[in-house]
Amino acid sequence: MDLADTVIERVRVERLDESAAGPWEAGDSRFAVVVEARGVTGVFAPVDELPAALVATRLGQSALRHPVVDHKGLLRRLLAELGPHAAGLGRWAVGALDCAVWDLHGRLADLPVAALLSDRPARRVPVYASWLSLDLTSASAAESVKATAGEGFAFTKWALRDAEVGEVALLAERAAAWARQSVAVDALGTWGHLRTMEVGPLLAPEAVRWVEDPLARTDRAAYTHLRAQAEGLRVAFGERLAHVEDARALLDHCRPEAFTFDAVWCGGITEARGWLGVAHDARVPVHLHGRAFLPAVHLAAAFPHVAGAVEYQVMWEPRRQRALGGTLQPDGGHVVLPDRPGLGMEVRR
């Protein structure tokens, strides 16, 4: 049977084996989305319980009998199934299923997903490190920052959310000094307009690459207002967006220092290609969010002229990869693109 005629025959959700991937801790993702065609299985894991449940109870049925290689058509079908609920959790579920189908496509074609996306994918992908749970006021912070930066990452990112205005700037400068290079700062949506405008002038550009998600809302009105009131402040955003039209408007009017969307939360690899195109047109650098690390690596390898260093979450990504038969670990600030078919990882069972 020709690959073009191959259709999705089964979609299911599996609970990951705790004896292989655990022991579980609070916040761990414990499920895999599995698709089958012609006796071949594609998988995306690990996935949280709520998006996995949405695939199991609703989206999986919509994908049945759809051609494996028609990714755009499947995306339209899944989003239509969700209707007005195709944001947030809905996009996350669609993205997980989309990535599983890309894995299946690659396995059937005997090619890595990056090679399905590009004729000449990059062999190595740059990564940057984020450690958002580290308290920069702790006694061990200096050594932790120095050790992380010393591993050769493109740069590092640290969370600053609870400190006073003056202390935020001081801690950012300390982190940059410890890392011996400028750092990114993640506000995790907690600063708001007033605090961002107070902190912005205190952040030395040689110390801070960008402030990520300073505002609770990621929309054109909020960031247009911030841009007008805090001229010169370098910001980054993207992971909270759900629609490419919103992304286009924000990139065109707000000009962030970096676009940091997530390859699964946006709706999957198929949707992410369109978001990369929007960023390329707007000439905004992309640094893909690290929650969906493996799909992000394939996208960055396929489109290195658009996507720069991918986020590697140094405390959380190794835990996620315990569910996988093999790991994708940075070495000298890069990861090597898996050369196995599909996304290149097997789920441990």
C-alpha positions as CSV (number, residue, x, y, z in Angstrom):
1,M,0.0,0.0,0.0
2,D,1.3,3.5,-0.9
3,L,2.0,5.7,2.1
4,A,-0.3,8.3,0.7
5,D,-3.2,5.8,1.0
6,T,-2.3,4.8,4.6
7,V,-4.9,5.9,7.2
8,I,-4.9,6.0,11.0
9,E,-6.4,2.8,12.2
10,R,-6.4,3.2,15.9
11,V,-5.8,5.9,18.5
12,R,-5.4,5.1,22.2
13,V,-3.9,6.5,25.4
14,E,-1.6,4.4,27.6
15,R,-0.6,5.0,31.2
16,L,3.1,4.9,31.5
17,D,4.7,2.2,33.5
18,E,5.8,3.6,36.8
19,S,8.3,0.8,37.3
20,A,10.1,2.0,34.2
21,A,9.4,5.7,34.3
22,G,8.8,6.5,38.0
23,P,8.6,6.7,40.9
24,W,6.1,9.4,40.2
25,E,6.2,12.8,41.9
26,A,3.7,15.6,41.9
27,G,3.5,17.2,38.5
28,D,4.9,14.3,36.5
29,S,3.3,13.5,33.1
30,R,2.2,9.9,33.2
31,F,0.5,9.1,29.8
32,A,1.4,8.4,26.2
33,V,-0.7,9.1,23.1
34,V,-0.4,6.2,20.6
35,V,-1.5,5.9,17.0
36,E,-1.4,2.9,14.7
37,A,-1.4,2.2,11.0
38,R,-0.4,-0.9,9.0
39,G,1.0,-2.6,12.1
40,V,3.3,0.4,12.9
41,T,2.9,2.5,16.0
42,G,3.6,6.2,16.5
43,V,3.9,7.6,20.0
44,F,4.2,10.9,21.8
45,A,5.0,11.0,25.5
46,P,4.9,12.0,28.3
47,V,1.5,13.7,28.3
48,D,-0.4,15.1,31.2
49,E,-3.7,13.5,32.3
50,L,-6.2,16.2,31.1
51,P,-4.9,16.4,27.5
52,A,-4.5,12.7,27.4
53,A,-8.2,12.3,28.5
54,L,-9.3,14.6,25.8
55,V,-7.6,12.5,23.2
56,A,-9.0,9.3,24.7
57,T,-12.6,10.5,24.9
58,R,-13.0,12.8,21.9
59,L,-10.1,13.6,19.6
60,G,-9.0,10.1,18.9
61,Q,-12.3,9.1,17.2
62,S,-12.0,12.2,14.9
63,A,-8.6,11.0,13.7
64,L,-9.6,7.5,12.7
65,R,-9.4,6.7,8.9
66,H,-7.7,10.0,8.2
67,P,-4.6,9.8,5.9
68,V,-1.4,9.7,8.0
69,V,0.4,12.1,5.7
70,D,-2.3,14.7,5.6
71,H,-1.2,16.6,8.6
72,K,-2.9,19.9,7.7
73,G,-6.2,18.2,7.0
74,L,-6.0,16.3,10.4
75,L,-5.3,19.6,12.2
76,R,-8.3,21.2,10.7
77,R,-10.5,18.3,11.6
78,L,-9.3,18.2,15.2
79,L,-9.7,21.9,15.7
80,A,-13.2,21.8,14.1
81,E,-14.1,19.0,16.5
82,L,-13.1,21.2,19.5
83,G,-14.9,24.3,18.1
84,P,-14.8,27.3,20.5
85,H,-12.9,25.2,23.0
86,A,-9.8,24.9,20.7
87,A,-7.5,26.8,23.0
88,G,-5.5,26.0,26.1
89,L,-6.1,22.4,27.0
90,G,-7.7,21.7,23.7
91,R,-4.6,22.9,21.7
92,W,-2.4,20.9,24.1
93,A,-4.4,17.7,23.3
94,V,-4.4,18.4,19.6
95,G,-0.6,19.0,19.7
96,A,0.0,15.7,21.5
97,L,-2.0,13.7,19.0
98,D,-0.4,15.7,16.1
99,C,3.1,14.8,17.3
100,A,2.2,11.1,17.7
101,V,1.0,11.1,14.0
102,W,4.2,12.8,12.9
103,D,6.1,10.0,14.7
104,L,4.0,7.4,12.9
105,H,4.6,9.1,9.6
106,G,8.3,9.1,10.2
107,R,8.4,5.4,11.2
108,L,6.4,4.4,8.1
109,A,8.6,6.5,5.8
110,D,11.8,5.3,7.7
111,L,12.9,8.9,8.2
112,P,13.3,11.3,11.2
113,V,10.5,13.8,11.5
114,A,13.0,16.6,10.8
115,A,13.8,14.9,7.4
116,L,10.1,15.0,6.6
117,L,10.0,18.7,7.3
118,S,13.2,19.6,5.4
119,D,15.5,18.1,2.8
120,R,18.6,19.1,4.7
121,P,17.9,19.3,8.5
122,A,20.7,20.4,10.8
123,R,22.6,17.6,12.5
124,R,23.0,19.5,15.7
125,V,20.7,21.9,17.5
126,P,21.8,24.6,19.9
127,V,20.1,24.7,23.3
128,Y,19.9,27.1,26.2
129,A,19.3,26.1,29.8
130,S,16.5,27.1,32.1
131,W,16.3,26.4,35.8
132,L,13.1,28.1,37.0
133,S,12.8,26.5,40.4
134,L,16.2,27.8,41.6
135,D,16.0,30.5,44.3
136,L,18.7,33.0,43.3
137,T,18.8,34.3,46.9
138,S,19.9,30.9,48.2
139,A,23.4,30.2,49.4
140,S,23.9,27.6,46.7
141,A,22.6,29.8,43.8
142,A,26.0,31.1,42.7
143,E,27.5,27.7,42.3
144,S,24.4,26.3,40.6
145,V,24.4,29.2,38.0
146,K,28.1,28.8,37.4
147,A,27.9,25.1,37.0
148,T,25.0,25.3,34.6
149,A,26.5,28.0,32.5
150,G,29.8,26.1,32.5
151,E,28.2,23.3,30.5
152,G,28.4,25.4,27.4
153,F,24.7,26.3,26.8
154,A,24.0,29.2,24.4
155,F,22.8,31.1,27.5
156,T,20.8,30.5,30.6
157,K,17.4,31.5,32.0
158,W,16.3,32.0,35.6
159,A,13.0,32.9,37.3
160,L,12.5,36.2,39.1
161,R,9.0,36.7,40.4
162,D,8.7,37.4,44.2
163,A,11.6,39.8,44.9
164,E,11.2,43.5,45.4
165,V,11.8,45.8,42.4
166,G,15.4,46.8,43.3
167,E,16.3,43.2,44.3
168,V,15.1,41.9,40.9
169,A,17.6,44.0,39.1
170,L,20.4,43.1,41.6
171,L,19.6,39.3,41.3
172,A,19.6,39.5,37.5
173,E,23.0,41.3,37.5
174,R,24.4,38.7,39.9
175,A,23.1,35.8,37.7
176,A,24.7,37.4,34.7
177,A,28.0,37.8,36.6
178,W,27.9,34.2,37.8
179,A,27.1,32.9,34.3
180,R,29.7,35.3,32.8
181,Q,27.2,36.2,30.1
182,S,23.8,37.8,29.7
183,V,20.9,35.8,31.1
184,A,17.2,35.6,30.3
185,V,14.7,36.4,33.1
186,D,11.3,34.6,33.3
187,A,8.7,36.5,35.2
188,L,6.1,33.7,34.7
189,G,3.3,36.1,34.1
190,T,3.5,37.6,37.6
191,W,4.9,41.2,37.2
192,G,2.1,43.2,35.7
193,H,2.4,46.6,34.0
194,L,3.4,48.7,36.9
195,R,6.1,46.4,38.2
196,T,7.5,45.8,34.7
197,M,7.7,49.5,34.1
198,E,9.5,50.0,37.4
199,V,11.9,47.1,36.9
200,G,12.6,47.7,33.2
201,P,14.9,50.8,33.5
202,L,16.9,49.0,36.2
203,L,17.8,46.0,33.9
204,A,21.2,46.5,32.3
205,P,21.0,45.3,28.6
206,E,24.5,43.7,29.0
207,A,23.1,41.6,31.9
208,V,19.5,40.7,30.7
209,R,18.7,39.3,27.3
210,W,15.0,39.5,27.8
211,V,12.2,39.4,30.4
212,E,9.9,36.6,29.5
213,D,6.1,36.7,30.1
214,P,6.1,39.7,32.5
215,L,2.3,40.1,32.0
216,A,-0.5,37.8,33.0
217,R,-2.2,38.2,29.6
218,T,-0.5,37.7,26.3
219,D,-2.4,39.8,23.9
220,R,-1.9,42.7,21.5
221,A,-3.5,45.3,23.7
222,A,-1.5,44.4,26.8
223,Y,1.9,44.3,25.1
224,T,1.2,47.3,22.9
225,H,0.5,49.3,26.0
226,L,3.7,47.9,27.7
227,R,5.8,48.7,24.7
228,A,4.6,52.3,24.7
229,Q,5.2,52.8,28.4
230,A,8.5,50.9,28.7
231,E,10.4,51.8,25.6
232,G,13.6,49.8,25.3
233,L,12.5,46.9,27.5
234,R,13.3,43.6,25.8
235,V,10.6,41.1,26.3
236,A,9.8,37.6,25.2
237,F,6.5,35.7,25.0
238,G,4.6,33.0,23.1
239,E,3.9,30.0,25.2
240,R,0.5,31.3,26.4
241,L,-0.8,32.0,22.8
242,A,-3.3,29.7,21.1
243,H,-4.0,31.2,17.6
244,V,-1.6,32.0,14.8
245,E,-3.5,35.2,14.1
246,D,-2.8,36.5,17.7
247,A,0.8,35.6,17.2
248,R,1.0,37.5,14.0
249,A,-0.6,40.6,15.5
250,L,1.7,40.5,18.5
251,L,4.9,40.0,16.5
252,D,4.0,42.7,14.0
253,H,3.0,45.3,16.6
254,C,5.0,44.5,19.7
255,R,8.4,43.3,18.3
256,P,9.6,41.0,21.1
257,E,13.2,40.1,21.6
258,A,12.2,36.4,21.3
259,F,9.2,34.4,20.4
260,T,9.1,31.4,22.8
261,F,6.0,29.4,21.9
262,D,5.7,25.7,22.7
263,A,5.6,23.1,19.8
264,V,2.8,21.1,21.5
265,W,0.8,23.7,23.4
266,C,0.3,25.7,20.1
267,G,-1.3,22.7,18.5
268,G,1.6,20.4,17.4
269,I,4.3,20.3,14.8
270,T,1.9,21.0,12.0
271,E,0.7,24.2,13.6
272,A,4.2,25.2,14.7
273,R,5.4,25.3,11.1
274,G,3.0,28.1,10.5
275,W,4.0,30.0,13.6
276,L,7.7,29.7,12.5
277,G,6.7,31.2,9.2
278,V,4.9,34.1,10.9
279,A,8.0,34.8,13.0
280,H,10.3,34.6,10.0
281,D,8.1,37.1,8.2
282,A,8.2,39.4,11.2
283,R,12.0,38.9,11.6
284,V,11.6,37.9,15.2
285,P,14.0,35.2,16.6
286,V,12.4,32.0,17.8
287,H,13.5,30.1,20.9
288,L,11.1,27.2,21.3
289,H,9.7,26.5,24.7
290,G,11.2,23.4,26.4
291,R,8.0,21.6,27.6
292,A,7.9,19.7,24.2
293,F,11.6,19.3,23.9
294,L,11.9,16.5,21.3
295,P,9.4,18.0,18.8
296,A,11.2,21.4,19.3
297,V,14.5,19.8,18.4
298,H,13.1,18.4,15.2
299,L,11.6,21.7,14.2
300,A,14.8,23.6,15.0
301,A,16.8,21.2,13.0
302,A,14.4,21.5,10.0
303,F,14.3,25.3,10.2
304,P,17.6,26.5,11.6
305,H,17.3,29.8,9.7
306,V,14.2,30.6,11.9
307,A,14.6,28.7,15.2
308,G,17.6,29.4,17.4
309,A,18.5,27.7,20.6
310,V,15.8,25.5,22.1
311,E,15.0,25.7,25.8
312,Y,16.4,22.7,27.9
313,Q,14.7,22.6,31.3
314,V,17.6,21.2,33.3
315,M,15.6,20.0,36.3
316,W,12.4,18.8,34.5
317,E,13.5,17.4,31.1
318,P,15.5,14.5,32.6
319,R,12.5,13.5,34.6
320,R,10.3,13.5,31.4
321,Q,12.9,11.5,29.5
322,R,12.8,8.7,32.1
323,A,9.6,7.6,30.3
324,L,11.6,7.2,27.1
325,G,14.0,4.4,25.9
326,G,17.0,6.7,25.4
327,T,17.8,10.3,26.3
328,L,18.5,13.5,24.4
329,Q,21.1,15.2,26.5
330,P,23.0,18.4,25.7
331,D,26.7,18.3,25.1
332,G,28.6,21.5,24.7
333,G,25.5,23.5,24.3
334,H,24.0,21.3,21.5
335,V,21.9,18.2,21.1
336,V,22.4,15.7,18.3
337,L,19.2,15.2,16.2
338,P,18.1,11.5,16.6
339,D,18.7,9.6,13.4
340,R,16.1,7.0,14.1
341,P,12.7,7.1,12.3
342,G,10.0,9.4,13.6
343,L,10.7,11.5,16.7
344,G,13.5,9.0,17.5
345,M,12.5,7.8,21.0
346,E,10.8,4.7,22.3
347,V,8.4,4.6,25.3
348,R,9.7,2.4,28.0
349,R,7.3,-0.3,28.9
